[in-house]
Amino acid sequence: MNITRQDIDALNAVVTVEIDKKDYSDKVEKILLDYKKKSNTPGFRKGHVPMGVIKKQYGKAVQAEEVNKLLQESLNKYLVKEKLDLLGNPLPRMQEELNWDADKLAFEFELGLSPKFEVNLKNKKAITQYNIVADDKTINNQIENIRNQYGKITPVEAVTETSEIAGVFKNEEKEIENATVITLNKIKGKTNTKKIIGAKVGDVITLKTKGLFVEKQDLVNALKISQEAAQNLNIEVTFEITEINEREMAEMNQDFFDKLFGKDAIKSEDELKERLKADAAKQFAQQADQKLLNDVTEHLVEKTKFDLPQTFLEKWMQTAGETPLTEEQAKEEFSKSEKGLRYQLIEGKIFKENNLQVTFEELKAFAIEMIKVQMAQFGQTNPSDEELEGIAARILGNQDEVKRLNEQMVSQKLLAFYKENINLKVKELTYEDFIKEVYS
């Protein structure tokens, strides 16, 4: 057995594995002898088939299988020993004709090597770290929405200026079909409101998306599309009315507070506002953190320059998935995934060089906290430790769940690291202004 490597360049290499017949011949003979003992070949008694016949029937297949096992085992050991940092998996080079009777068999494998690069975390231009605050307008609007949600509903025959209108927005070309509820105070322009006022259940109204809502976020919610898709969207949609109601807002009293947060948890409007501010701050922080993580990722990918073994990766992608790809499809796939691959390499380097890691105990604690939050949403606010441990054990026994949780924890670790090491500037603004600045 002999393994050699030839470096083509900094990103590509070829490994040659030479296997001697003596490395596998004993195993092949042993397997064929076992076949001979068990063979029920017509014309021969069981166990008395001549070895020549057995070899003719099974010899090449058994030899190929044993050579392949030996090949994979020796190649894997070599890669570990040499501590080669690979992209993709080794690709066997095709051989036109192989002489299986030769004393030595040689196999070549192409390797894609991970590039060497440095990550510069000292950015000159500061990246914005948003601090989204819940202003009085946001909280008052939230209280109004909650009071409407818990208020008294009365069906009416036709739409008025104060109606809640349930209906379905549709546009076949853009594959939009979303059931929602709108109110006229969110609709922009007299032309649009005139089309809707007086309409009845079953009516279908045609509207243009451009300038339809006062706030762009309402267009996103009404059509159930992404922020990006909503940008400069100018199409016609139909709105079929399915229900029309007038709503009387719930009174701000103790019964209302108890329905929201449990008996006597909130006792005044001021306490309600403080609670809603605290809850909003948590939600806003998650959005701001995700925005920061996205922006730092974009920055690092743009500023960290290195080459990739593109030709090798495209060739590898042709056979790496469940469905083989053509050369053209593999080029397209590489183009789509290149940015993600670059960031994976950058992320891995940051983790390794800064001793960042996710331990099992951290993963378990993270899972338990997630379970607590989910149980609280269903009214189970005080689960026992035994119950939490049992659910966590089931989750951590699922590889897909472990992978998902690990990815979330990696993001948390990176976010904390970036906040300490990247040049950031904090910008405080309301959620409304955050949406306008980030998505306008």
C-alpha positions as CSV (number, residue, x, y, z in Angstrom):
1,M,0.0,0.0,0.0
2,N,1.4,3.4,-1.0
3,I,-0.3,6.8,-1.0
4,T,1.2,9.9,-2.6
5,R,-0.1,13.4,-3.2
6,Q,0.7,15.9,-6.0
7,D,-0.3,19.5,-5.4
8,I,-1.6,21.0,-8.7
9,D,-1.9,24.4,-7.1
10,A,-2.9,26.0,-3.7
11,L,-6.5,24.7,-4.1
12,N,-6.3,21.5,-6.0
13,A,-4.4,18.2,-5.5
14,V,-4.4,14.6,-6.8
15,V,-3.9,11.7,-4.4
16,T,-2.7,8.4,-5.9
17,V,-3.5,5.2,-3.9
18,E,-1.5,2.1,-4.9
19,I,-2.8,-1.2,-3.6
20,D,-0.8,-4.4,-3.8
21,K,-2.5,-7.7,-4.5
22,K,-1.2,-9.1,-1.2
23,D,-3.2,-6.3,0.6
24,Y,-6.5,-7.9,-0.3
25,S,-5.9,-11.4,-1.8
26,D,-6.3,-13.3,1.5
27,K,-9.7,-11.7,2.2
28,V,-10.9,-12.4,-1.3
29,E,-9.8,-16.1,-1.0
30,K,-11.6,-16.4,2.4
31,I,-14.8,-14.9,1.0
32,L,-14.7,-17.1,-2.1
33,L,-14.1,-20.2,0.1
34,D,-17.2,-19.3,2.1
35,Y,-19.1,-19.0,-1.2
36,K,-17.9,-22.4,-2.2
37,K,-19.1,-24.0,1.1
38,K,-22.6,-22.5,0.7
39,S,-23.0,-22.7,-3.1
40,N,-26.0,-24.6,-4.6
41,T,-24.8,-24.5,-8.2
42,P,-26.7,-26.9,-10.5
43,G,-24.7,-30.0,-11.5
44,F,-22.6,-30.0,-8.2
45,R,-23.3,-31.2,-4.7
46,K,-23.6,-28.4,-2.1
47,G,-20.1,-27.4,-1.0
48,H,-18.3,-29.3,-3.8
49,V,-18.4,-26.7,-6.5
50,P,-14.8,-26.4,-8.0
51,M,-13.1,-23.2,-6.9
52,G,-12.5,-22.3,-10.6
53,V,-16.2,-22.1,-11.1
54,I,-16.7,-20.0,-8.0
55,K,-13.9,-17.6,-9.1
56,K,-15.4,-17.3,-12.5
57,Q,-18.9,-16.5,-11.1
58,Y,-17.9,-14.2,-8.2
59,G,-14.2,-13.5,-8.3
60,K,-14.1,-10.1,-10.0
61,A,-17.1,-8.8,-8.0
62,V,-15.6,-9.8,-4.6
63,Q,-12.2,-8.5,-5.6
64,A,-13.7,-5.1,-6.6
65,E,-15.7,-4.9,-3.4
66,E,-12.7,-5.7,-1.2
67,V,-10.4,-3.3,-3.1
68,N,-13.1,-0.5,-2.8
69,K,-13.3,-1.1,1.0
70,L,-9.5,-1.0,1.4
71,L,-9.4,2.1,-0.9
72,Q,-11.9,4.1,1.1
73,E,-10.4,3.0,4.5
74,S,-6.8,3.9,3.5
75,L,-7.8,7.2,1.8
76,N,-9.8,8.3,4.9
77,K,-6.9,7.5,7.2
78,Y,-4.5,9.4,5.0
79,L,-6.7,12.5,4.9
80,V,-7.0,12.5,8.7
81,K,-3.3,11.9,9.2
82,E,-2.3,14.7,6.8
83,K,-5.0,17.0,8.4
84,L,-6.1,18.1,5.0
85,D,-8.9,20.7,5.0
86,L,-11.1,19.7,2.1
87,L,-14.0,21.2,0.3
88,G,-16.5,18.6,-0.9
89,N,-15.4,14.9,-1.1
90,P,-12.5,13.3,-3.0
91,L,-13.5,12.7,-6.7
92,P,-12.2,9.4,-8.3
93,R,-10.6,9.9,-11.7
94,M,-12.1,7.7,-14.3
95,Q,-9.8,5.0,-15.7
96,E,-10.5,3.7,-19.2
97,E,-9.3,0.2,-18.5
98,L,-8.2,-1.5,-15.3
99,N,-6.2,-4.7,-15.2
100,W,-7.6,-6.5,-12.2
101,D,-5.0,-9.3,-12.6
102,A,-2.1,-6.9,-12.1
103,D,0.1,-7.2,-8.9
104,K,-0.5,-3.4,-8.3
105,L,-3.7,-1.4,-8.7
106,A,-3.4,2.4,-8.8
107,F,-6.4,4.8,-8.2
108,E,-6.3,8.6,-8.5
109,F,-8.5,11.0,-6.5
110,E,-9.0,14.8,-7.1
111,L,-9.1,17.0,-4.0
112,G,-10.5,20.4,-3.5
113,L,-8.5,22.2,-0.8
114,S,-9.8,24.9,1.5
115,P,-8.2,28.3,0.8
116,K,-5.9,30.0,3.3
117,F,-7.1,33.5,4.2
118,E,-7.3,36.0,7.1
119,V,-10.4,37.6,8.5
120,N,-10.1,41.3,9.3
121,L,-12.5,42.3,12.0
122,K,-11.3,45.9,12.3
123,N,-13.6,47.5,9.8
124,K,-13.0,51.3,9.3
125,K,-16.6,52.1,8.4
126,A,-18.9,51.3,11.4
127,I,-21.8,48.9,10.9
128,T,-25.1,50.1,12.2
129,Q,-26.5,48.3,15.3
130,Y,-30.1,49.2,15.6
131,N,-31.8,49.7,19.0
132,I,-35.5,49.6,18.3
133,V,-37.6,51.3,20.9
134,A,-41.4,51.1,21.5
135,D,-42.6,54.7,21.4
136,D,-46.0,55.9,22.8
137,K,-47.6,55.7,19.3
138,T,-46.6,52.1,18.8
139,I,-47.9,51.1,22.3
140,N,-51.1,53.0,21.9
141,N,-51.7,51.4,18.5
142,Q,-51.1,48.0,20.1
143,I,-53.5,48.7,22.9
144,E,-56.1,49.8,20.4
145,N,-55.6,46.6,18.4
146,I,-55.9,44.5,21.5
147,R,-59.0,46.3,22.6
148,N,-60.5,45.7,19.2
149,Q,-59.5,42.0,19.4
150,Y,-61.3,41.5,22.7
151,G,-64.2,43.8,21.7
152,K,-67.8,43.0,20.7
153,I,-68.4,42.1,17.0
154,T,-71.6,42.9,15.2
155,P,-72.1,41.8,11.5
156,V,-73.3,44.5,9.1
157,E,-74.7,44.4,5.6
158,A,-72.4,47.0,3.9
159,V,-69.0,48.5,4.5
160,T,-68.8,51.8,6.4
161,E,-65.7,53.9,7.3
162,T,-65.4,52.0,10.6
163,S,-65.9,48.4,9.4
164,E,-63.6,45.5,9.7
165,I,-63.6,43.8,6.3
166,A,-62.6,40.2,5.9
167,G,-61.7,39.0,2.5
168,V,-59.2,37.4,0.1
169,F,-56.6,39.2,-1.9
170,K,-55.7,37.4,-5.2
171,N,-53.3,37.7,-8.2
172,E,-52.8,34.5,-10.2
173,E,-49.7,35.7,-12.0
174,K,-47.8,36.4,-8.8
175,E,-49.4,33.4,-7.0
176,I,-51.0,35.7,-4.4
177,E,-53.9,34.3,-2.4
178,N,-54.3,35.5,1.2
179,A,-57.2,35.7,3.5
180,T,-57.0,38.8,5.7
181,V,-58.9,41.5,7.5
182,I,-58.5,45.2,6.6
183,T,-59.8,48.5,7.9
184,L,-60.3,51.7,5.9
185,N,-58.0,53.8,8.1
186,K,-55.1,51.7,6.7
187,I,-56.2,52.2,3.1
188,K,-54.5,55.1,1.2
189,G,-56.4,57.5,-1.1
190,K,-60.0,58.5,-1.6
191,T,-60.2,56.5,-4.9
192,N,-59.5,53.3,-3.1
193,T,-61.8,53.9,-0.1
194,K,-64.7,54.9,-2.4
195,K,-64.4,51.5,-4.1
196,I,-64.7,49.7,-0.8
197,I,-67.3,51.8,1.1
198,G,-70.8,50.4,0.5
199,A,-69.6,47.1,-0.8
200,K,-71.3,43.9,0.4
201,V,-70.3,40.3,1.1
202,G,-69.5,38.5,-2.1
203,D,-68.4,41.7,-4.0
204,V,-65.1,41.5,-5.8
205,I,-63.1,44.7,-5.9
206,T,-60.1,45.3,-8.2
207,L,-57.3,47.4,-6.6
208,K,-53.8,48.5,-7.5
209,T,-51.1,47.6,-5.0
210,K,-49.1,50.8,-5.6
211,G,-50.2,53.3,-3.0
212,L,-52.9,51.0,-1.6
213,F,-51.9,51.1,2.0
214,V,-50.7,54.0,4.2
215,E,-47.9,51.8,5.6
216,K,-45.8,49.5,3.3
217,Q,-45.8,46.8,6.1
218,D,-49.6,46.5,5.8
219,L,-49.2,45.6,2.1
220,V,-46.7,42.9,3.2
221,N,-49.2,41.5,5.7
222,A,-52.3,41.8,3.5
223,L,-50.7,39.9,0.5
224,K,-48.5,37.7,2.7
225,I,-45.3,38.5,0.7
226,S,-41.8,39.4,1.6
227,Q,-40.5,42.9,2.2
228,E,-38.4,42.6,-0.9
229,A,-41.3,41.5,-3.0
230,A,-43.4,44.4,-1.8
231,Q,-40.8,46.9,-3.0
232,N,-42.1,48.9,-6.0
233,L,-44.9,46.3,-6.5
234,N,-47.3,47.7,-9.0
235,I,-49.9,45.1,-10.0
236,E,-53.7,44.7,-9.8
237,V,-55.2,42.5,-7.2
238,T,-58.8,41.4,-6.5
239,F,-60.3,41.6,-3.0
240,E,-63.3,39.4,-2.5
241,I,-65.3,40.4,0.6
242,T,-66.2,37.4,2.8
243,E,-67.4,39.2,6.0
244,I,-68.2,42.7,7.2
245,N,-68.3,43.6,11.0
246,E,-68.4,46.6,13.2
247,R,-66.4,46.2,16.4
248,E,-66.9,47.9,19.7
249,M,-63.6,48.2,21.6
250,A,-63.3,46.4,25.0
251,E,-63.3,48.6,28.1
252,M,-60.0,49.2,29.9
253,N,-60.9,47.6,33.1
254,Q,-59.6,44.9,35.5
255,D,-61.6,42.2,33.6
256,F,-59.8,43.2,30.4
257,F,-56.3,43.1,32.1
258,D,-57.1,39.7,33.6
259,K,-58.0,38.3,30.2
260,L,-54.6,39.4,28.8
261,F,-52.2,38.4,31.6
262,G,-54.0,36.5,34.3
263,K,-55.7,37.6,37.5
264,D,-54.3,40.8,39.0
265,A,-51.0,40.5,37.0
266,I,-51.8,44.0,35.6
267,K,-53.9,46.5,37.6
268,S,-53.7,49.7,35.6
269,E,-53.3,51.2,32.1
270,D,-49.8,52.4,33.1
271,E,-48.8,48.9,34.1
272,L,-50.3,47.5,30.9
273,K,-48.2,50.0,28.8
274,E,-45.0,49.1,30.7
275,R,-45.7,45.3,30.2
276,L,-46.3,45.9,26.5
277,K,-43.1,48.0,26.2
278,A,-41.1,45.2,27.8
279,D,-42.6,42.5,25.5
280,A,-42.0,44.7,22.4
281,A,-38.4,45.4,23.4
282,K,-37.7,41.6,23.3
283,Q,-39.3,41.2,19.9
284,F,-37.6,44.3,18.5
285,A,-34.2,43.1,19.9
286,Q,-34.6,39.8,18.0
287,Q,-35.2,41.7,14.7
288,A,-32.4,44.1,15.3
289,D,-30.0,41.3,16.1
290,Q,-30.9,39.4,12.9
291,K,-30.4,42.6,10.9
292,L,-27.0,43.1,12.5
293,L,-26.0,39.4,11.9
294,N,-27.0,39.8,8.2
295,D,-25.1,43.1,7.8
296,V,-21.9,41.7,9.4
297,T,-22.2,38.6,7.2
298,E,-22.5,40.7,4.1
299,H,-19.6,42.8,5.2
300,L,-17.3,39.9,5.9
301,V,-18.1,38.1,2.7
302,E,-17.5,41.3,0.7
303,K,-14.2,42.2,2.4
304,T,-12.6,38.8,2.9
305,K,-11.0,37.9,-0.4
306,F,-9.9,34.4,-1.3
307,D,-10.2,32.0,-4.3
308,L,-12.2,28.7,-4.3
309,P,-11.4,25.6,-6.4
310,Q,-14.4,26.4,-8.6
311,T,-13.8,23.8,-11.3
312,F,-13.5,21.0,-8.7
313,L,-16.6,22.1,-6.8
314,E,-18.7,22.3,-9.9
315,K,-17.6,18.8,-10.9
316,W,-18.3,17.6,-7.3
317,M,-21.7,19.1,-7.4
318,Q,-22.7,17.1,-10.4
319,T,-22.7,13.9,-8.3
320,A,-23.1,15.2,-4.7
321,G,-26.8,15.4,-4.6
322,E,-29.6,12.8,-4.8
323,T,-30.2,13.8,-8.5
324,P,-27.2,14.1,-10.8
325,L,-26.6,17.5,-12.4
326,T,-25.4,18.4,-15.8
327,E,-22.3,20.5,-16.2
328,E,-24.5,23.6,-16.9
329,Q,-26.7,22.9,-13.9
330,A,-23.7,22.4,-11.6
331,K,-22.3,25.8,-12.7
332,E,-25.6,27.4,-11.9
333,E,-25.7,25.7,-8.5
334,F,-22.2,26.8,-7.7
335,S,-23.2,30.4,-8.5
336,K,-26.2,30.2,-6.2
337,S,-24.3,28.6,-3.3
338,E,-20.9,30.4,-3.6
339,K,-21.8,33.2,-1.2
340,G,-23.0,30.8,1.5
341,L,-19.9,28.6,1.1
342,R,-17.6,31.6,1.5
343,Y,-19.4,32.6,4.7
344,Q,-19.3,29.0,6.1
345,L,-15.5,29.1,5.6
346,I,-15.3,32.6,7.3
347,E,-17.5,31.5,10.1
348,G,-15.5,28.3,10.7
349,K,-12.3,30.3,10.8
350,I,-13.7,32.8,13.3
351,F,-14.9,29.9,15.5
352,K,-11.6,28.1,15.4
353,E,-9.3,31.0,15.9
354,N,-11.3,32.5,18.8
355,N,-12.1,29.2,20.6
356,L,-15.8,29.6,20.2
357,Q,-17.8,26.4,20.7
358,V,-21.2,25.1,21.5
359,T,-21.1,22.5,24.3
360,F,-23.7,19.8,24.9
361,E,-24.7,21.4,28.2
362,E,-25.2,24.8,26.5
363,L,-27.3,23.1,23.9
364,K,-29.4,21.3,26.5
365,A,-29.9,24.5,28.5
366,F,-31.0,26.3,25.3
367,A,-33.5,23.6,24.5
368,I,-35.0,23.7,28.0
369,E,-35.4,27.5,27.8
370,M,-37.1,27.1,24.4
371,I,-39.4,24.5,25.9
372,K,-40.4,26.8,28.7
373,V,-41.3,29.6,26.3
374,Q,-43.4,27.2,24.2
375,M,-45.2,25.7,27.2
376,A,-45.9,29.2,28.6
377,Q,-47.7,30.1,25.4
378,F,-50.2,27.3,26.2
379,G,-50.6,28.3,29.8
380,Q,-48.1,25.9,31.4
381,T,-46.0,28.4,33.3
382,N,-44.5,26.2,36.0
383,P,-43.4,22.8,34.5
384,S,-41.3,20.5,36.7
385,D,-37.6,19.9,36.1
386,E,-38.4,16.3,35.4
387,E,-40.9,17.2,32.7
388,L,-38.5,19.6,31.1
389,E,-35.6,17.1,31.2
390,G,-37.8,14.5,29.6
391,I,-38.9,16.7,26.7
392,A,-35.3,18.0,26.2
393,A,-34.0,14.4,26.0
394,R,-36.5,13.6,23.3
395,I,-35.5,16.7,21.3
396,L,-31.8,16.1,21.7
397,G,-32.4,12.6,20.5
398,N,-33.5,13.9,17.1
399,Q,-30.5,14.7,14.8
400,D,-32.5,17.3,12.8
401,E,-33.6,19.1,15.9
402,V,-30.0,19.1,17.3
403,K,-28.8,20.5,14.0
404,R,-31.4,23.3,14.1
405,L,-30.7,24.2,17.7
406,N,-27.0,24.1,17.2
407,E,-27.3,26.5,14.2
408,Q,-29.3,28.9,16.4
409,M,-26.7,28.7,19.2
410,V,-23.9,29.3,16.7
411,S,-25.7,32.4,15.5
412,Q,-26.0,33.6,19.1
413,K,-22.3,33.0,19.8
414,L,-21.3,34.8,16.6
415,L,-23.6,37.7,17.4
416,A,-22.1,38.2,20.8
417,F,-18.6,37.9,19.4
418,Y,-19.4,40.5,16.7
419,K,-20.8,43.0,19.2
420,E,-17.5,42.9,21.1
421,N,-15.1,42.8,18.2
422,I,-16.7,44.6,15.2
423,N,-16.7,48.4,14.8
424,L,-20.4,49.3,15.4
425,K,-22.4,52.4,15.8
426,V,-25.7,52.3,17.7
427,K,-28.7,53.9,16.2
428,E,-31.9,54.2,18.2
429,L,-35.2,54.5,16.4
430,T,-38.8,53.4,16.5
431,Y,-40.0,50.2,14.9
432,E,-41.9,52.3,12.2
433,D,-38.7,54.2,11.4
434,F,-36.7,50.9,11.4
435,I,-39.0,49.4,8.8
436,K,-38.8,52.5,6.6
437,E,-35.0,52.7,6.8
438,V,-34.2,49.0,6.3
439,Y,-36.8,48.1,3.7
440,S,-37.5,51.4,1.8
